[in-house]
Amino acid sequence: MLVLPFAAGDAERWDDLVERAPMATFLHTRRFLSYHGERLQDASLLLTDDRGALRAVLPAARDPHDPRRVISHPGVTFGGLLHDGRIYPEEVREALAAAFAHYRQKGVARIRYKPVPHIYHRSPSGDDVWALDALGATRVGCALSCAIDLASRRSPTARRERSLRKARGAGINAGTDPALADFWPVLEATLQRRHVARPVHTLEEIELLRARFPDSVGLVTGRLAGDVVAGIVLFRTPRVAHVQYMAASESGMRNGALDAVVERCIALARADGVRYFDFGTSMVDGGHELQTGLHRFKAEFGGGGVIHESYELTLGGDGS
């Protein structure tokens, strides 16, 4: 396959292929990736056949902390080789080998590759992981997410059922909500209180993304006497409703508001026909240590573990 660096004029055909790719989500479109602006040095690739037909794309950028390394993709949780499902394992290996050779020629020393977890696949698409192994890549990351299989949900624990009854008794009103600005102070205060951190997205960025993807970015809140006391920002894909942000005020925690919000989110996901409700990972220390209490809280709703892997391959570029 022939390798071409992504250019702005390629955005339309890139997004057309992503729309058809069974392992891709809206996170891999140029419309999403472009919100990063100039913060990341893009290193995305297009792979074509010898007639110029687009066969696959690889979203990627230089590591902001190590310009000698390329990550697929530092601006999203995961994102490997994307294609329409009509290339076979040996062609996937050929495509990745060609991409890695291109990076090597550009002086890249290492590639960090984050394959799309299987629950996001619209049809099985693990050929890239096989190809990585065949090319000598090493698994360097194994983050644990928690997801509910909506086709066979485990029973929530008694603690979660008690907390849900508390929320209903307190009068928590959970439902879809357009008011991101009402939820954002709750999110910021929660992250500051629990992790001394800030949201990855600013309010302006998340509002921009919701404007670009109104069917994919949503908010469910729990209100008490009209005030937002809990909420979840959801990223929706064809197979998965993913929790991007989840937070509750101290009042919300006392009244079990998150339980009401989670159950409302699960009901909406079922109505949308998705297969999984994904709470996301619960990792700290650069993704190497599990926050066991947070993961257990998520699992108590009826979820189980889903692996988010990362692979690395040394390319031998000189870093120039």
C-alpha positions in Angstrom: 0.0 0.0 0.0 1.0 3.6 -0.6 1.3 5.9 2.4 0.3 9.6 2.3 0.4 12.1 5.2 -3.1 13.5 6.0 -3.8 17.0 4.6 -6.7 19.3 5.2 -8.1 18.6 1.8 -8.4 14.9 2.7 -11.0 15.4 5.5 -14.1 14.6 3.5 -12.8 11.2 2.1 -11.3 10.4 5.5 -14.7 10.9 7.2 -16.5 8.9 4.5 -14.2 5.9 5.2 -14.6 6.3 9.0 -18.4 6.3 8.6 -18.1 2.8 6.9 -15.3 1.4 9.1 -16.8 -1.2 11.5 -14.1 -0.5 14.2 -14.4 3.3 14.0 -16.5 5.9 15.9 -17.2 9.6 15.6 -14.1 10.2 17.7 -12.0 9.2 14.7 -13.5 11.7 12.3 -11.6 14.8 11.3 -14.6 16.8 12.5 -13.8 15.5 16.0 -10.1 15.4 15.9 -9.9 19.0 14.5 -11.2 20.4 17.8 -7.7 20.0 19.2 -6.5 22.7 16.8 -2.8 23.3 16.9 -2.2 21.7 20.3 -1.2 18.4 18.7 1.2 17.9 15.8 -0.8 15.7 13.5 0.9 12.6 12.1 -2.2 10.9 10.6 -1.8 8.8 7.5 -3.9 7.7 4.5 -3.2 4.3 2.8 -4.2 3.8 -0.8 -3.8 1.2 -3.4 -1.7 1.8 -6.5 -4.7 3.4 -8.3 -5.2 6.0 -5.5 -8.3 4.4 -3.9 -8.4 5.0 -0.2 -8.1 1.6 1.7 -7.4 2.7 5.3 -6.5 5.6 7.6 -4.5 5.8 10.7 -5.3 8.7 13.1 -2.1 9.7 14.9 -0.1 12.6 16.3 3.3 13.2 17.8 3.5 12.6 21.6 3.3 16.0 23.2 5.8 14.9 25.8 8.2 13.1 23.4 8.3 14.3 19.7 10.2 11.2 18.8 7.2 9.0 19.4 3.9 8.9 17.5 0.7 7.9 19.2 -2.5 6.6 17.6 -4.0 9.0 18.9 -3.0 11.2 21.9 -6.2 13.2 21.5 -8.6 10.2 21.9 -8.7 7.2 24.2 -8.1 4.7 21.4 -7.7 4.7 17.7 -5.7 2.3 15.4 -5.9 1.4 11.7 -9.4 2.1 10.4 -10.8 0.5 7.2 -14.1 -0.6 5.8 -13.6 -4.3 6.7 -12.7 -5.3 3.1 -9.0 -5.8 3.7 -7.8 -9.1 5.2 -5.2 -9.9 7.9 -2.2 -10.0 5.6 -3.2 -6.6 4.1 -3.7 -5.2 7.5 -0.1 -6.3 8.4 1.1 -4.8 5.1 -0.7 -1.5 5.8 0.8 -1.2 9.3 4.3 -2.2 8.1 4.0 0.5 5.4 2.8 3.1 8.0 5.6 2.2 10.4 8.2 2.4 7.6 6.9 5.9 6.7 7.3 7.0 10.3 10.8 5.6 10.5 11.8 7.6 7.4 10.5 10.7 9.1 12.8 10.1 12.1 10.2 8.7 14.5 11.8 6.3 17.0 8.7 4.7 18.5 5.0 4.1 17.8 2.4 3.8 20.5 -0.7 2.0 19.2 -4.0 2.0 21.0 -6.4 -0.5 19.3 -10.2 0.1 19.5 -11.6 -2.2 22.3 -13.8 -5.0 20.9 -17.1 -3.7 22.5 -16.9 -0.7 20.0 -16.6 -2.9 16.9 -19.7 -3.1 14.8 -18.3 -6.4 13.6 -15.2 -8.3 14.8 -12.1 -6.3 13.8 -9.1 -7.5 15.8 -6.8 -8.1 12.8 -4.7 -5.2 13.7 -3.7 -6.7 17.1 -2.6 -9.9 15.3 -0.6 -7.8 12.8 1.1 -5.9 15.7 2.2 -9.1 17.2 3.5 -10.3 13.8 5.4 -7.1 13.4 7.1 -7.5 16.8 5.2 -4.9 18.9 5.1 -5.3 22.7 2.0 -4.8 24.9 2.9 -1.9 27.2 -0.5 -1.0 28.6 -3.5 -2.9 30.0 -6.1 -0.5 31.4 -9.3 -1.8 32.9 -12.7 -0.4 32.0 -16.1 -1.4 33.3 -19.0 -2.0 31.0 -22.5 -3.4 31.2 -23.6 -5.8 28.5 -27.2 -4.6 28.1 -28.1 -8.0 26.6 -27.1 -9.8 29.8 -26.8 -7.3 32.6 -25.6 -8.7 36.0 -27.9 -7.8 38.9 -27.0 -4.5 40.6 -25.8 -4.9 44.2 -28.1 -4.3 47.2 -26.1 -1.2 48.0 -26.9 0.3 44.5 -30.6 -0.6 44.9 -30.7 1.1 48.3 -29.1 4.2 46.9 -31.5 4.3 44.0 -34.5 4.1 46.4 -32.9 6.9 48.4 -32.7 9.1 45.2 -36.3 8.4 44.4 -37.4 9.2 48.0 -35.5 12.4 47.9 -37.2 13.5 44.7 -34.2 13.4 42.3 -35.4 14.1 38.8 -33.2 12.4 36.3 -33.4 13.0 32.6 -31.8 14.4 29.4 -30.7 18.0 29.8 -29.4 20.6 27.4 -27.8 22.7 30.1 -24.1 21.7 30.0 -23.4 25.1 31.7 -25.4 24.0 34.7 -23.6 20.7 35.1 -20.0 22.0 34.5 -19.5 23.6 37.9 -20.6 20.4 39.6 -18.1 18.5 37.4 -15.3 20.9 38.1 -15.9 21.0 41.8 -16.0 17.1 42.0 -12.8 16.7 40.1 -11.1 19.3 42.2 -12.4 17.8 45.4 -11.6 14.1 44.6 -8.6 14.3 42.3 -7.3 17.9 42.3 -7.9 17.9 38.6 -9.8 19.6 35.9 -11.9 18.2 33.0 -10.0 17.3 29.9 -12.4 19.5 27.9 -13.4 23.0 28.6 -17.1 23.9 28.7 -16.6 25.7 25.4 -15.0 22.6 23.8 -17.7 20.2 24.9 -20.4 22.6 23.7 -18.6 22.8 20.3 -18.5 19.0 20.1 -22.2 18.7 21.0 -22.9 21.2 18.3 -20.9 19.2 15.8 -22.3 15.8 17.0 -25.8 16.5 18.4 -26.7 12.8 18.2 -23.5 11.6 19.7 -22.8 13.9 22.7 -25.4 14.1 25.3 -26.0 15.0 29.0 -28.2 13.4 31.6 -28.6 15.2 34.9 -30.2 14.6 38.3 -31.9 17.7 39.6 -33.0 18.3 43.2 -35.5 21.2 43.7 -34.4 22.4 40.2 -30.7 22.4 40.8 -28.3 20.1 39.1 -26.7 17.8 41.8 -25.4 15.0 39.5 -24.8 14.3 35.8 -23.2 12.2 33.2 -21.9 13.4 29.8 -22.3 10.6 27.3 -20.5 9.9 24.1 -22.8 7.6 22.0 -21.6 5.3 19.3 -23.5 2.6 17.4 -22.5 -0.1 19.9 -21.7 1.7 23.1 -22.9 4.5 25.3 -19.8 5.8 26.9 -19.5 7.8 30.1 -17.2 10.7 29.3 -17.8 12.5 32.6 -19.6 11.6 35.7 -20.0 13.8 38.8 -22.2 14.6 41.8 -22.2 17.4 44.3 -22.0 16.7 48.0 -25.8 17.0 48.2 -26.1 14.7 45.2 -23.9 12.1 46.9 -26.0 12.3 50.1 -29.2 11.7 48.2 -28.0 8.9 45.8 -28.4 11.2 42.7 -25.8 9.4 40.6 -27.7 6.1 40.9 -30.8 7.7 39.5 -28.7 9.3 36.7 -26.9 6.0 35.8 -30.2 4.1 35.7 -31.7 6.8 33.4 -28.7 6.6 31.2 -28.9 2.8 31.0 -32.6 3.1 30.1 -31.8 5.6 27.3 -29.0 3.3 26.0 -31.4 0.4 25.8 -33.9 2.5 23.9 -31.2 3.6 21.5 -30.5 -0.1 20.8 -26.8 0.0 21.8 -25.2 -3.2 23.2 -22.9 -1.8 26.0 -22.9 0.9 28.6 -19.3 1.7 29.2 -18.3 3.5 32.4 -14.7 4.0 31.1 -11.4 3.2 32.8 -10.6 3.7 36.5 -6.8 4.1 36.2 -4.2 6.4 37.9 -0.4 6.7 37.7 -0.4 7.0 34.0 -2.8 4.1 33.5 -0.7 1.6 35.5 -2.7 1.4 38.8 -6.4 0.6 39.2 -8.6 2.7 41.5 -10.3 -0.3 43.0 -13.0 1.6 44.9 -14.1 3.5 41.8 -14.0 0.4 39.6 -16.1 -1.5 42.2 -18.7 1.4 42.3 -19.1 1.0 38.6 -19.2 -2.8 38.7 -22.0 -2.7 41.3 -24.4 -1.4 38.6 -24.0 -4.8 36.9 -20.8 -4.3 34.8 -17.7 -6.3 34.1 -14.1 -5.7 33.0 -13.1 -4.6 29.5 -9.4 -4.3 28.5 -8.0 -1.2 26.8 -4.6 -2.3 25.5 -1.6 -0.3 24.3 1.3 -1.6 22.1 4.6 -0.1 21.3 7.1 -0.8 18.6 10.6 0.6 18.3 11.2 1.9 14.8 14.8 3.0 15.0 14.3 6.5 13.6 17.0 9.0 14.4 14.5 11.5 15.8 15.3 14.2 13.2 
